[in-house]
Each structure stands twice: as structure tokens, then as C-alpha cells.
Amino acid sequence: MKYLLQTSQKNHLLRLYIGEDILESLQKFCDHNSSIGFGRIQGIGAVSAAKLGFFDGTNYLINSYSENLEIVSLSGNISIDEEEGGHIVHIHGVFSRKDGSCIGGHIFPGCTVSATCEIQIQVLEPKVVRKEDMITKLKLLELPNEIE
């Protein structure tokens, strides 16, 4: 286990417009706010389409949905790409259908806001970078402290 002590610095509240893509909008916001070195994301709202992934240990299996869905929960984080220097937005979502059943997964571009999407980003210090893990080939959080 690795860990890092963080302290809260500030919060941003976003309201996305109808037709905006959730992931692309978050990436645009981060690119506009270079001071974000690590952030925690949470949100609610509604979409007219969703593109969600499931990591099977090797690859993402991606499912696309073209239907009105309520966003029950958006949860994720923002960190820095160690190699490229830009932000990595890593976000998952749970979405409900009109019958109350839910779908969820890793959010990919293709989650289109239908009514609104309200997102809070809590910015924490210090910044955190992601580095490619040799085993999973995913870019994982690089934290300085370790407990064996």
C-alpha cells in the first residue's frame, strides 16, 4: 500500500450544458486550470447517451447506450500525467434507467448531457502524478509513502 497526506485547498462547481460531453468538458476545464495538481470529482445529472467501460485486467470492454439515463453518481479524480505533463481525468459513473435498474463503469467520451450535469471538483495539495504500471500497463497514482 502506498499513501500521501493531502489537505483541501479549494472547490470548483461546474454545470455542464445540454449536449456537452462529460469527459471532454472536464478535460477542457482542467486544461484551463493548470493549478489543479490533484482533484476529487463527484457529480449528478442526466445524459442522453453514455459510453462506459469495464477493465477486464487487460483491456477495456466498452458498451454504448443511446437512451435517457439519470446520473446517480459520478466519482473520480484528476491527476498529472508524468510523461506528458497534462491532466488525466479518471472518472466512473452509475446511471439509472427509467425502471430503476442501473448500469455503470469507466466513463469514456460519449456521455452526452441531456438536462444538466452538476460536478464538484475538490482540489487537494500536493499534486499527484500517474505513471505507467509495468504489470497492468495502466497509468496509476504514484504515491511517495509505503507500508509493507
Steps between C-alpha positions, in 0.01 A plus 500: 500500500619849416361823642527879508362750753297773329324814611203663333571830325191606301188378323370560148133454409418433134167487317525344157266599218265278299702324230837525676713190541580434868859377460593750230356787707694393810820472294439849354440642850825344628697628202362848580597466869865398506512548879313170550763246605254254652124516526211286616191495277138434592183579312138437401279581202359336188626378162346408165784261416777326690820318413626289790790262538588199713870412546535121475861498624646552153268721297194722534178343376286794386120517488304783338149601605266729304225572751406751766676414825509665841851547640477341845867565572816625334817429693863536404818700516732728309875453502804586290640278223867454594610447138287759320450756777129556434205401714351152518130497582404157636127473566241228551125531494182326606194572284137398558239410244132595529424158656757566775758251375857631488800476273845632572867501421802702392385810311624546145426785257140454391311583821280784372320729747122512443360735767792600720807361667619650828856415597707595802878484480683512831860605435754353740870559560763385426467405134499133406637343182407180321768269368464192281489181706715223352251224591162649399635749243257753654611844619465467878539755781862543606504551877816558708433305821468125538387254766617142457 
